[in-house]
Amino acid sequence: MWYEILLFALFLLAVIDLSVGVSNDASNFLNSAIGSKAAKFRTILIVASIGILVGSFSSEGMMEVARKGVFIPSFFTFDNIMLIFVAVMLADIVLMDFYNTIGLPTSTTVSIVFELLGASFMIGLLYSWQQGLEIELDRFINIHAAAKIILGIFVSILLAFTTGAAVQFVTRYLFTFDLERGLKKYGGIFSGLAITAITYFLLIKGLKNATIIPDNAQLWLKRHTPVIVVGSILFWSLMVTMVGKLISFNPLKFIVLAGTFSLAMAFAGNDLVNFIGVAVAGFQSFQAWRVSTLEANEFFMDILGVTTQAPLYMLVVAGVIMVLTLWSSKKARNVSQTEVNLAYQGEGEDRFKPNFLSRGIVHSFLGLSNLVSLALGPRITAQIRSRFVYERGAMNDPTASFDLLRASVNLMTASILIAYATSMKLPLSTTYVSFMVAMGTSLADGAWGKESAVYRVAGVLKVIGGWVMTALITFLISATFALIMFYGGKFGVVGLVFFAIIVLIRSYFKFKKSKALEELALEQSKSFELNQALSVQFEVHKTEIAAYLRDLDKMVSLTMRSLVGSNKDTLKASARRLEEEKRQLEKQLKKAFRPNDAISSDDQIKYTQLKILAYKSILDSFNVAHRLASNSLEHLTNFGGLPRSEYLDFILDSEDEIKRFIDDVRRQTLNNRSEHSSQLGEKKNRLVEKFERALQSEVTYFSQNKVSNRLTQLQVSITLDMIQLIQEVEEVYRVHNDFVKNHLTKPSPLS
């Protein structure tokens, strides 16, 4: 009865893994169509869904990876093989959900391979020790096959990137960004080649292992491959050319949708094993053990070394679950956003900060580019560059992240590479291939300009770093789970299953809450955008600024009181909170440079200038507050002495005045009270003069050797920071006051 329960748990985990895994991998085949706006989102999902259902029938050849591709099944007994499979599924679910939540694409193929490797390695070691056997790794790990799989996966990163870049460079050189003119010249032959390539690698290569294709049909396709390829190129080239002359028709949209279908189909054919291969292997192991007369710890799993077919109904059910997940998962769209941002043509939102490695790579490539330009000569270089001049208005949809040509190359190249690997029974990572093809095409397309390259490269490096960590983490997690279950027995298995369920439930509600907040903010934003008046947008902006001022008020007060009370923990928390606020403000400042479609073009310059100046002043204020907290924390951490009692009294007294000053700025900014500007200015001047007198006193005390050097540095630093803070906060009010007087005829108070 216990193994029936384990088998049920395996299939339950497989269903969950299908849902979690598709959420991660959906970005692989949706991003190109979504990013180029080739069709409505619903249409794209329908096409991808059909591709997944068809592809699920062609995944049988890949099922051998879970059965014997990583470990040697004849070494393990049935009871141990079930522990390996359960450990693998639990580790896969926990890891995939984590990556989905943070929005980073990772590889389900790498995960499953290293999970199988980790669990079988641990169980193999423990079983060897238990039986008193000499530990020989090659007795229970298929080292040659595993090394081939791992090498193939990581080689695919370089291959996909270079292939994508090369194909896109040639294609863009021919078409340029003027697609209308390019399609008239090369649209027919390009469409013929693209559709034929997709058809060939899917029907002839990708489906050659599928049971739905009869043997005689596969033999006929193999014999007539050259005729089919040539005929397909001629047919599609002529068809696209003729249709283009008769009606207004963009063949690239058809190619993108066909590519979406093919990539979804290739994904299902290659990656379905990652989700249900382990459960299917467990089911077949259970069937073989049940008909035997041996105990579970005496029945060795030689049966897994024999090639067999997965039940067709399991493939169908798995395909249906994948489709349902594709339509319902919001985490899938969260993962998609990462690739779209990194491949964005022009200036998008840079989610990743540059580092020394990304700067070094960009510097090296710029140097290489200069050398190539020198070798080609100025004339040829200028001619090549003229073919890559990008104009935003030339795109079919101004809101698209990139055009249909790049989307076509992305899908065509990725689907060919993945389908070919599937036909060779190599578990190629669809995530790695799809992502790196997209990065290669964006590089060749000039999407990574000098200003954005360091950000994009940093993002790619972070994603690749996440992939490398995936291999290590999955190995360790699955090995740890296997260790717990081997010694914990039934209690260990049940405990880990409940642990995984709790992790998933917690992650679900946390993600749901964050998305609900985002949707609420979006709805509020849209409700304001319905009114095109500048004053309405200004009211929204002021509430944001007021919220930041309120936070600044609280954090400055907390910092000063913590210094007086020598509270290092509170100072540390304050510094951390201020750092987070600074990052948010940096994003807001970047967004300020983007146009706002909700207001007229005449008001665009005024509103943009306001937001830039306002967020710059607020950011400078938070920089000062963060420096104040960090310096105070460093002083206390290094066992620095407390300021003299007179200075502590001065800080406490000043803290209350600064708090009232920031609150006055916040209220007057909210209410457009320009008539009180002189009073606010006088209050600022009094505060500045007070701190300047304090500064003079500190210098006097130091010159009389009454205060230590380090303590003087701290107190002078605090005094100067407070002066700058007062000036920056007053600047926030001045910016908004000027805007009200110069651009808004009738102030609209917000209570």
C-alpha positions in Angstrom: 0.0 0.0 0.0 2.9 2.3 0.8 4.2 2.2 -2.8 0.7 2.9 -4.2 0.7 6.0 -2.1 4.2 7.0 -3.3 3.0 6.5 -6.9 0.0 8.6 -6.3 2.3 11.3 -4.8 4.5 11.1 -7.9 1.6 11.8 -10.2 0.2 14.5 -8.0 3.7 16.2 -7.9 3.9 15.7 -11.7 0.6 17.6 -12.2 1.9 20.4 -10.0 5.3 20.4 -11.8 3.5 20.7 -15.1 1.8 23.8 -13.9 4.9 25.3 -12.3 7.2 24.3 -15.2 5.0 25.7 -17.9 4.7 29.0 -16.0 8.5 29.2 -16.4 8.8 27.9 -19.9 5.9 29.7 -21.5 8.1 32.8 -22.0 10.2 30.7 -24.4 7.6 30.4 -27.1 5.3 33.5 -26.3 7.8 36.3 -26.1 8.6 36.9 -29.7 4.9 37.0 -30.7 4.0 39.2 -27.7 7.0 41.5 -28.0 6.4 42.2 -31.7 2.6 42.5 -31.3 2.1 40.1 -34.2 -1.5 39.3 -33.1 -3.9 39.7 -30.2 -2.7 38.0 -27.0 -5.7 35.6 -27.2 -4.8 34.6 -30.7 -1.2 33.9 -29.7 -2.3 31.7 -26.8 -4.6 29.7 -29.1 -1.8 29.1 -31.6 0.7 28.1 -28.8 -1.9 25.8 -27.2 -2.4 23.8 -30.5 1.4 23.5 -30.8 1.7 22.2 -27.2 -1.0 19.6 -27.8 0.6 18.3 -31.0 4.1 18.4 -29.6 3.1 16.3 -26.6 2.7 13.3 -28.9 6.4 13.6 -30.1 8.1 13.6 -26.7 8.3 9.8 -26.3 11.9 9.5 -27.4 12.9 12.0 -24.7 11.4 9.8 -21.9 14.5 7.7 -21.9 16.4 10.5 -20.2 14.4 10.1 -17.0 14.7 6.3 -17.1 18.4 5.8 -17.9 20.0 9.0 -19.2 21.6 10.0 -15.9 21.8 6.9 -13.6 22.3 3.2 -14.2 18.9 1.7 -13.2 20.2 -1.9 -12.7 22.2 -0.8 -9.6 19.1 0.4 -7.7 16.3 -1.6 -6.1 12.7 -0.6 -6.5 12.4 1.0 -3.1 15.4 3.2 -3.7 14.4 4.2 -7.2 11.1 5.5 -5.9 12.9 7.6 -3.3 15.0 9.1 -6.2 11.9 9.9 -8.2 10.1 11.5 -5.3 13.1 13.6 -4.3 13.5 14.8 -7.9 9.9 15.9 -8.2 9.9 17.7 -4.9 13.1 19.6 -5.6 11.9 20.5 -9.1 8.6 22.0 -7.8 10.2 24.1 -5.1 12.9 25.5 -7.3 10.7 26.2 -10.3 8.2 28.1 -8.2 11.0 30.2 -6.7 12.3 31.2 -10.1 8.8 32.0 -11.4 8.1 34.2 -8.4 11.2 36.3 -8.9 10.6 36.5 -12.7 13.8 34.8 -13.9 13.7 32.2 -16.7 15.5 29.0 -15.8 15.9 25.6 -17.5 13.6 22.8 -16.6 15.9 20.5 -18.6 19.0 21.5 -16.5 16.9 21.2 -13.4 15.7 17.6 -14.1 19.1 16.4 -15.2 20.9 17.7 -12.1 18.0 16.7 -9.8 18.3 13.1 -11.1 22.1 13.3 -10.8 21.9 14.6 -7.2 19.3 12.2 -5.9 20.8 9.1 -7.6 24.3 10.1 -6.4 23.1 10.4 -2.8 21.0 7.2 -2.9 23.8 5.4 -4.6 26.3 6.4 -2.0 24.0 5.6 0.9 23.0 2.2 -0.6 26.7 1.3 -1.2 27.5 2.1 2.5 24.5 0.2 3.7 25.4 -2.9 1.7 29.1 -2.6 2.5 29.9 -2.2 -1.2 33.0 -0.5 -2.6 32.0 3.0 -3.8 32.5 3.2 -7.5 30.7 6.2 -9.1 30.4 4.6 -12.5 28.4 1.7 -11.0 25.4 3.8 -10.4 25.9 7.0 -12.4 25.9 7.0 -16.2 28.9 9.3 -16.3 29.3 9.3 -20.1 25.7 10.0 -20.9 25.3 12.6 -18.1 28.4 14.4 -19.3 27.2 14.4 -22.9 23.8 15.8 -21.8 25.4 18.5 -19.6 27.9 19.5 -22.2 25.2 19.7 -24.9 23.1 21.9 -22.7 25.8 24.4 -22.0 27.3 24.4 -25.5 23.8 25.3 -26.7 24.1 28.7 -25.0 27.0 29.8 -27.2 25.5 28.1 -30.3 22.1 29.7 -29.9 23.6 33.2 -29.2 26.0 33.1 -32.2 23.4 31.6 -34.6 20.7 34.1 -33.6 23.1 37.0 -34.1 24.4 35.7 -37.4 21.0 35.1 -38.9 19.6 38.4 -37.7 22.5 40.3 -39.0 22.1 38.9 -42.5 18.4 39.3 -42.4 18.4 42.9 -41.1 21.1 43.8 -43.7 18.8 42.7 -46.5 15.5 44.1 -45.1 16.7 47.1 -43.0 14.1 48.6 -40.7 12.0 49.7 -43.6 10.1 46.4 -43.8 7.6 47.6 -46.3 10.3 48.1 -48.9 12.3 45.1 -47.8 9.3 42.8 -48.1 8.7 43.8 -51.7 12.2 42.7 -52.6 12.9 39.7 -50.3 9.5 38.9 -48.7 8.7 36.0 -50.9 12.0 34.1 -50.7 12.5 34.8 -47.0 9.0 33.5 -46.2 9.6 30.4 -48.3 12.8 29.6 -46.5 11.4 30.4 -43.1 8.2 28.4 -43.4 10.1 25.5 -45.0 12.7 25.4 -42.3 10.0 25.3 -39.7 8.1 22.6 -41.5 11.1 20.5 -42.2 12.5 20.4 -38.7 9.1 19.8 -37.1 7.5 17.3 -39.5 10.5 15.4 -40.7 12.8 15.8 -37.6 10.6 16.7 -34.7 7.8 14.2 -35.3 9.9 11.2 -36.4 9.6 9.6 -33.0 5.9 10.2 -32.5 3.5 7.3 -32.4 0.8 9.3 -34.1 2.9 9.1 -37.3 2.7 5.6 -38.9 6.0 3.9 -39.8 5.2 3.9 -43.5 4.5 7.6 -43.5 7.8 8.3 -41.7 9.6 6.2 -44.2 8.0 8.0 -47.1 8.9 11.4 -45.6 12.5 10.3 -45.2 12.8 9.0 -48.8 11.2 12.2 -50.3 12.9 14.8 -48.0 14.8 16.6 -50.8 11.7 16.9 -53.0 9.6 18.1 -50.0 12.1 20.8 -49.1 12.6 22.2 -52.6 8.8 22.0 -53.3 8.0 23.7 -50.1 10.4 26.6 -50.7 9.0 27.2 -54.2 5.4 26.8 -53.1 5.6 29.2 -50.2 7.8 31.7 -52.0 5.4 31.9 -55.0 2.3 31.9 -52.7 3.5 34.8 -50.5 4.6 36.8 -53.6 1.2 36.3 -55.4 -0.9 37.0 -52.3 1.2 40.1 -51.6 0.4 41.5 -55.0 -3.3 40.8 -54.8 -4.0 42.1 -51.2 -2.3 44.0 -48.5 -0.6 41.1 -46.6 2.3 41.0 -44.2 3.8 37.5 -44.4 5.9 38.1 -41.3 2.8 37.9 -39.1 2.1 34.5 -40.5 5.7 33.4 -40.0 5.6 34.6 -36.4 2.4 32.7 -35.6 3.8 29.6 -37.4 7.0 30.0 -35.5 5.1 30.3 -32.2 3.2 27.1 -33.1 6.5 25.3 -34.0 8.4 26.5 -30.9 5.5 25.5 -28.6 5.4 22.2 -30.3 9.2 21.7 -30.0 9.0 22.8 -26.4 6.3 20.2 -25.6 8.2 17.5 -27.5 11.5 18.3 -25.8 10.4 19.4 -22.3 7.4 17.2 -21.5 9.9 14.7 -20.1 11.0 17.2 -17.5 7.5 17.3 -16.0 6.1 13.8 -16.4 9.1 11.6 -17.4 9.9 10.8 -13.8 6.3 10.0 -12.9 6.0 7.8 -16.0 9.2 6.0 -15.1 7.9 5.5 -11.6 4.7 4.1 -12.9 6.5 1.6 -15.2 8.8 0.6 -12.3 5.8 0.0 -10.1 4.1 -2.2 -12.8 7.3 -4.3 -13.2 7.7 -4.7 -9.5 4.1 -5.6 -8.9 4.1 -8.6 -11.2 7.3 -9.9 -9.6 7.4 -12.0 -6.5 10.3 -10.1 -4.9 10.3 -7.6 -2.1 10.8 -4.0 -3.0 14.4 -4.0 -1.6 15.3 -7.1 -3.6 13.9 -6.1 -7.0 16.5 -4.4 -9.2 15.4 -2.0 -11.8 16.9 -3.5 -15.0 13.6 -2.9 -16.6 14.3 0.8 -16.9 17.3 0.1 -19.1 14.9 -1.3 -21.8 13.4 1.2 -24.2 9.6 1.4 -23.9 6.8 3.8 -24.9 4.9 6.0 -22.6 1.1 5.5 -22.4 -0.5 7.7 -25.0 -3.3 8.8 -22.6 -0.6 10.2 -20.2 0.8 12.3 -22.9 -2.6 13.6 -23.9 -3.5 14.5 -20.3 -0.1 16.2 -19.8 -0.7 18.3 -22.9 -4.1 19.4 -21.7 -2.7 20.4 -18.3 0.0 22.4 -20.0 -2.5 24.2 -22.1 -4.8 25.0 -19.1 -1.8 26.4 -17.2 -0.7 28.5 -20.2 -4.1 30.3 -20.1 -4.4 30.7 -16.4 -0.8 31.4 -15.1 0.1 35.0 -14.3 3.6 33.9 -13.3 4.2 33.0 -16.9 3.8 36.6 -17.9 6.0 37.7 -15.0 8.9 35.6 -16.4 8.2 36.8 -20.0 8.8 40.4 -18.9 12.5 39.7 -18.2 13.3 38.6 -21.8 11.2 41.3 -23.4 12.9 44.0 -21.4 16.4 42.7 -22.3 15.5 42.5 -26.0 13.7 45.8 -26.2 14.5 47.9 -29.3 15.4 51.3 -27.9 15.2 52.6 -24.4 13.2 50.3 -22.2 13.2 49.9 -18.4 16.5 48.6 -17.3 15.9 46.1 -14.4 19.5 45.2 -13.9 22.4 47.3 -12.7 25.7 47.3 -14.6 28.8 45.8 -13.0 32.5 45.6 -13.7 32.1 42.4 -15.8 29.3 43.8 -18.0 31.4 47.0 -18.5 34.4 45.0 -19.3 32.5 42.9 -21.9 31.0 45.9 -23.5 34.4 47.7 -23.6 36.0 44.6 -25.3 33.3 44.4 -27.9 33.5 48.1 -28.7 37.3 47.6 -29.2 36.7 44.6 -31.4 34.1 46.6 -33.4 36.5 49.4 -34.0 39.1 46.9 -35.2 36.6 45.4 -37.7 35.7 48.9 -38.9 39.3 49.7 -39.5 39.8 46.4 -41.4 36.7 47.0 -43.6 37.4 50.6 -44.3 35.2 53.7 -43.7 33.2 53.3 -46.9 32.1 49.7 -46.3 31.5 50.4 -42.6 29.3 53.4 -43.4 27.3 51.3 -45.9 26.7 48.5 -43.4 25.7 50.9 -40.7 23.2 52.6 -43.0 21.3 49.3 -43.2 20.9 49.3 -39.5 19.5 52.8 -38.9 16.5 52.3 -36.6 13.5 54.6 -36.6 10.7 54.0 -34.0 8.0 55.1 -36.4 8.9 52.4 -38.9 7.6 49.7 -36.6 4.2 48.2 -37.3 3.1 48.9 -33.8 4.7 51.8 -31.8 4.1 49.9 -28.5 5.9 46.8 -29.7 9.3 45.9 -28.1 10.8 44.9 -31.5 9.5 44.4 -35.0 8.1 41.3 -36.8 11.4 40.5 -38.7 13.3 40.0 -35.5 10.4 38.0 -34.0 10.4 35.8 -37.1 14.2 35.1 -36.8 13.9 34.4 -33.1 11.2 31.8 -33.6 12.6 30.2 -36.7 16.1 29.8 -35.3 15.1 28.6 -31.9 12.5 26.1 -33.2 15.1 24.6 -35.7 17.7 24.2 -33.0 15.3 22.7 -30.5 13.5 20.4 -32.9 16.8 19.1 -34.3 18.1 18.3 -30.8 14.8 16.5 -30.0 15.2 14.4 -33.1 18.6 13.4 -31.9 17.2 12.6 -28.4 19.3 15.3 -26.8 17.6 17.1 -23.9 18.4 20.6 -25.1 17.3 23.4 -22.8 14.5 25.3 -24.6 14.9 28.1 -22.1 18.6 28.5 -22.8 18.2 28.3 -26.6 15.1 30.6 -26.8 16.6 33.2 -24.4 20.1 33.2 -26.0 18.7 33.4 -29.6 16.6 36.4 -28.5 19.7 38.0 -27.0 21.8 37.3 -30.1 19.2 38.8 -32.4 18.8 41.9 -30.2 22.6 42.4 -30.2 22.8 42.0 -34.0 19.8 44.3 -34.4 21.5 47.2 -32.6 19.1 47.1 -29.7 22.0 47.2 -27.4 23.3 50.7 -27.9 26.3 52.1 -26.1 24.1 53.6 -23.4 22.0 50.5 -22.8 24.5 47.7 -23.5 26.0 47.6 -20.0 22.5 47.2 -18.5 21.5 44.5 -21.0 24.7 42.6 -20.7 24.4 42.8 -16.9 20.9 41.3 -17.2 22.0 38.5 -19.4 24.9 37.7 -17.1 22.5 37.6 -14.1 20.2 35.2 -16.0 23.1 33.0 -17.0 24.5 33.1 -13.5 21.1 32.0 -12.3 21.3 29.0 -14.7 24.7 28.0 -13.4 23.3 28.3 -9.8 20.3 26.2 -10.9 22.6 23.3 -11.6 24.3 23.5 -8.3 21.2 24.2 -6.2 19.1 21.5 -7.8 21.8 18.9 -7.3 22.2 19.9 -3.6 18.4 20.1 -2.9 17.5 16.8 -4.5 20.5 15.1 -2.8 19.4 16.5 0.6 15.8 15.4 0.0 17.0 11.9 -0.9 19.2 11.8 2.2 16.2 12.8 4.4 13.9 10.2 2.9 16.5 7.4 2.9 17.0 7.7 6.7 13.7 9.2 7.6 11.6 6.6 5.8 7.9 7.2 5.6 8.1 10.1 8.0 10.8 11.8 5.9 8.7 11.4 2.7 5.5 12.7 4.2 7.3 15.6 5.9 9.0 16.7 2.7 5.7 16.5 0.7 4.0 18.7 3.3 7.0 21.1 3.2 6.7 21.4 -0.6 2.9 22.0 -0.3 3.4 24.7 2.3 6.1 26.4 0.2 3.8 26.5 -2.8 0.8 27.8 -0.9 2.8 30.5 0.7 4.4 31.5 -2.6 0.9 31.5 -4.3 -0.6 33.9 -1.7 2.4 36.1 -1.6 2.5 36.4 -5.4 -1.3 36.9 -5.6 -1.0 39.7 -3.1 1.8 41.5 -5.0 -0.1 41.2 -8.3 -3.3 42.5 -6.7 -1.5 45.6 -5.5 0.0 46.1 -9.0 -3.4 45.7 -10.7 -5.0 48.1 -8.2 -2.3 50.7 -9.0 -2.8 50.1 -12.7 -6.6 50.5 -12.4 -6.1 53.7 -10.5 -3.6 54.9 -13.1 -6.0 54.1 -16.0 -8.9 55.8 -14.3 -6.8 59.0 -14.1 -5.7 58.6 -17.7 -9.3 58.7 -18.9 -9.1 62.4 -18.1 -6.5 64.1 -20.3 -6.2 67.2 -18.2 -2.7 68.1 -16.9 -4.1 69.1 -13.5 -5.4 65.5 -12.9 -2.0 64.1 -13.7 -0.4 66.6 -11.4 -2.6 65.6 -8.5 -1.5 62.0 -8.9 2.1 63.0 -9.0 1.7 65.1 -5.9 0.3 62.2 -3.8 3.4 60.2 -4.8 5.8 63.0 -3.8 3.9 63.5 -0.5 4.2 59.8 0.4 8.0 60.0 -0.1 8.2 63.1 2.0 6.3 61.4 4.8 8.7 58.5 4.7 11.6 60.8 4.7 10.2 62.6 7.7 9.9 59.3 9.6 13.3 58.0 8.7 15.3 61.1 9.5 13.6 61.3 12.9 14.2 57.6 13.6 17.9 58.0 12.5 18.6 61.0 14.8 16.9 59.4 17.8 18.7 56.1 17.2 22.0 58.0 17.2 21.2 59.7 20.5 20.1 56.4 22.0 23.1 54.5 20.5 20.7 52.0 18.9 22.7 50.2 16.2 20.0 47.7 15.3 17.5 50.5 14.6 20.1 52.5 12.6 20.9 49.4 10.5 17.2 48.9 9.8 16.8 52.6 8.9 19.8 52.5 6.6 18.3 49.5 4.8 14.9 51.1 4.4 16.4 54.2 3.0 18.4 52.2 0.5 15.2 50.5 -0.7 13.5 53.9 -1.0 16.5 55.2 -3.0 16.2 52.3 -5.5 12.5 53.0 -6.0 13.2 56.7 -6.6 15.9 55.9 -9.1 13.3 53.9 -11.0 10.8 56.8 -10.8 13.4 59.2 -12.1 14.1 56.9 -15.1 10.4 56.7 -15.8 10.1 60.5 -15.7 12.0 60.6 -19.0 9.4 58.6 -20.7 6.5 60.3 -22.5 3.0 60.3 -20.9 0.3 59.5 -23.4 -2.4 60.7 -21.0 -1.6 64.4 -21.6 -1.4 66.5 -24.6 1.9 67.1 -26.5 1.9 70.8 -25.5 1.9 69.9 -21.8 4.4 67.1 -22.3 7.6 69.2 -21.8 6.2 71.0 -18.8 5.1 67.8 -17.0 8.3 65.9 -17.9 10.5 68.7 -16.6 8.4 68.8 -13.3 8.8 65.1 -12.7 12.5 65.1 -13.4 13.2 68.0 -11.1 10.9 66.7 -8.4 12.3 63.2 -8.3 15.8 64.5 -8.5 15.3 66.7 -5.4 13.6 63.9 -3.5 16.3 61.4 -4.5 19.0 63.8 -3.3 17.1 64.2 0.0 17.1 60.4 0.5 20.8 60.2 -0.4 21.5 62.7 2.4 19.3 60.8 4.8 21.0 57.5 3.9 24.4 59.0 4.3 23.4 60.3 7.7 22.2 56.9 8.9 25.2 55.0 7.4 27.8 57.4 8.9 26.1 57.2 12.3 25.9 53.4 12.1 29.6 53.1 11.1 30.6 55.3 14.0 28.8 53.3 16.6 29.9 50.0 15.0 33.5 51.0 15.3 32.9 51.8 19.1 33.1 55.6 18.5 32.2 57.7 21.5 28.8 59.5 21.8 28.6 63.2 20.9 28.8 65.6 23.9 25.6 66.2 25.8 25.1 69.7 24.4 25.3 68.3 20.8 22.8 65.5 21.7 20.4 68.1 23.1 20.8 70.1 19.9 20.0 67.0 17.8 16.9 66.2 19.7 15.7 69.8 19.5 16.5 70.1 15.8 14.9 66.8 15.0 11.5 68.2 16.0 12.0 71.4 13.9 13.1 69.5 10.8 10.1 67.1 11.2 7.8 70.1 11.3 9.6 71.7 8.3 9.3 68.5 6.1 5.6 68.2 7.1 5.0 71.8 6.1 6.6 71.2 2.7 4.5 68.1 2.2 1.2 69.8 3.1 1.9 73.0 1.1 3.0 70.9 -1.9 -0.2 68.9 -1.7 -2.4 72.0 -1.4 -0.7 74.3 -3.9 -0.3 77.0 -1.3 2.0 79.4 -3.1 0.9 82.3 -0.8 2.9 80.6 2.0 6.2 80.3 0.1 7.7 83.3 1.9 6.9 81.8 5.4 8.4 78.5 4.3 11.5 80.3 3.0 12.0 82.1 6.3 11.6 78.8 8.2 14.3 77.2 6.0 16.6 80.2 6.5 16.2 80.0 10.3 17.0 76.3 10.3 20.1 76.7 8.1 21.4 79.5 10.3 20.9 77.4 13.4 23.0 74.5 11.9 25.6 76.9 10.6 26.0 78.2 14.2 26.3 74.6 15.4 29.0 74.0 12.7 30.9 77.0 14.0 30.7 75.7 17.5 32.0 72.3 16.5 35.0 73.8 14.8 35.7 76.0 17.9 35.5 73.0 20.2 37.8 71.0 18.0 40.4 73.9 17.8 40.4 73.9 21.6 41.1 70.1 21.7 37.8 69.6 23.7 36.5 66.9 21.2 38.3 64.0 19.5 39.0 64.0 15.8 36.6 61.2 14.9 33.8 62.6 17.0 34.3 66.0 15.4 34.2 64.5 11.9 30.9 62.7 12.8 29.3 65.9 14.2 30.5 68.1 11.4 29.2 65.5 8.9 25.8 65.4 10.6 25.5 69.2 10.7 26.4 69.6 7.0 24.0 66.8 6.0 21.2 68.4 7.8 21.9 71.7 6.1 21.8 70.0 2.7 18.7 68.0 3.6 16.8 71.2 4.5 17.8 72.8 1.2 16.8 69.7 -0.9 13.4 69.4 0.8 12.8 73.1 0.2 13.7 72.6 -3.4 10.9 70.0 -3.7 8.4 72.6 -2.7 9.9 75.3 -5.0 9.7 73.0 -8.0 6.0 72.3 -7.5 5.2 75.9 -6.5 6.8 77.2 -9.8 4.8 74.6 -11.8 1.5 75.7 -10.1 2.2 79.4 -10.8 3.4 79.0 -14.4 1.3 76.2 -15.8 -1.8 75.7 -13.7 -4.2 78.6 -13.9 -6.5 77.2 -11.2 -5.0 75.2 -8.4 -6.9 72.0 -7.6 -6.5 71.4 -3.8 -6.3 67.8 -2.7 -7.7 67.2 0.7 
